[in-house]
Amino acid sequence: MSRSNGLVPTVGRGLAAGLAGTAAMTISSTIEQKLRQRAPSTAPADAAAKVLGIHSFPSDSAKNAFSNAVHWSYGTGWGAVRALLGRKLSPGAATATHLAALWGSEQVMLPALEVAPPVTMWGREEVAIDGFHHMVYAAATGISYELLSSRR
């Protein structure tokens, strides 16, 4: 195995791909937010705050900064998972598995932390929109990872 195929370079490419995927998801969700005139979701930040024992923030801007940090670090970190999947699976299978693991974990974790209702309580449109944003993320992460891997 060449040095560029080692675990550290693989994970590094995954993190870079996760960053690209997070950017793509941010764009898709921001456009959807504006079209539907809805507030941004705070569920991921609420979950992280709950896990970390943060009960309040000194200001709305501090909560927004925390929310952005959670969003970007969580999405970037999941890129490493995509990279590791790519070591054993075909690109398509790795991306599909990545999407299932990411979206599935959200559907278990957020209700378990009581920051979002179970998906069975969502309307079809909300499930479709959430699924779409996660597909954008997984596809952009997968494509980015494969492009970064082909440049070695």
N, C-alpha and C positions, 0 to 999 in steps of 0.2 A: 504494500500500500504506500503510495507516495505521500509525502508530507502534506500536500493540499487535500488529501482524502482523510486525514486524521480527524479525530473527534473535535478538537478545538477549532480548526478551520471550518468544519462542517457546522458547528453550533454558531460560529461567527457569521457565516453566510445566512443561517436561519434567522438570527437576530436582525440582520439587515433586511431580510425578506419580510420578517414580521413588522418591521418599521414601515416598509412600503405598503404592506397590507393594511396596517392601521391607518395610514394616510388615505388609502383608497376608501376604507370604511368611513372615515371621518368625512370625506367629501360626499359619499352617498347619503350618509345620515344627515348631514347639514343641509343638503338640497331637499331631502324629504321633510325635514323639520320646517324649513321655510315654506315649502309648498303646502304643508298641512297646518302651518302656523301653530306648532306645538313647542313646548319647552323641551330642552334636552333631557335625556334620561339621567337620573341621578342614582339608579339602582347599583351600578358597579361601584361607585364611590361610597354609597351607603353601606354596601357589603364590606368593602375594605375598611371603612371606619369602624364598623361593628367588630370585625375580626381583630383590629388593632386597638380596640378599646377607646376610640375617639368618640366622645359624646357630643361635642359641639365644636364650632369653629368661631374664631373671633369676628369674622365678617363673611358676607356673601362672597367677596372676592377671594378670601382664603379657601372657602369651600369649593369655589370654581377652579382654583389652582390645584387643589387636591384632586378634584374630579378629573382634570386634564392629565395630571401625573399618573393617576391610576389607569386611565384609558390608554395612554401611550405606553406605559411600562407593561401592562397586562398584554396588550396586543403584540408588542415587541417580543416579550418573553415567550408567548405561544409560538412565535416563529421558530424557536429552538426545537419545539416539539415537531413541527413540520420537517425540520432538517433531519431529526433523528428517524422519523418515519421514512424519509427519503433514502435512508441507508439500507432499508430492507424491502421497501415496496416500490412498485412502478410509480412514476410521477402522478398519474391519475388516481391510483389507489391511495397514495400518500396524502394527496389533497382531499380526497373524499373522507378518509379516516380522520384527518385533521379537522375538517368541518364537523364531522359527527362528534368527535371528542370535545371540541370547543363549544359547540352549541348545546350538546347534551349536558356538559358540566354546568353551563349557565342555567339550564332548565331544572337542574337539581339544586345547585348551590344557592341561587337567589331566593327561591321559596323556603329552603331550609333555614336561611338566615332571616327570613321574614321581611325581606326588602322588596319582594315582588310576588304577585300571586302565581300559583302554578299555571302552566301553559293551558291547562284544561279550562281555565277561567278567562282566557283571552278570547277575543273575537277572531274569526278567520283572517280578517284583514291585518290585524296586529301580528298574528303568527307569520303571515306571508311577508310582511314588511321586515320583521325581525330576522326571519330566515334569509331574505334577500340581502340584508346588510352583512350577515355572517357569510353568505356565499361570496359576496364581493370581497370580503376580507380573505377568505380561504383561497379563492382563485388568484387574487393579486399576490398573496404570499407565495402560493405554489409557483406561479409564473416567475416571480422575482427570484425565488430560490433556484429554479431550474436555469434561469438566465445567468445568475451568479455562478452556479456550478459549472456551466458550460464554458466559462471564461478562464478556468484554472489553467 
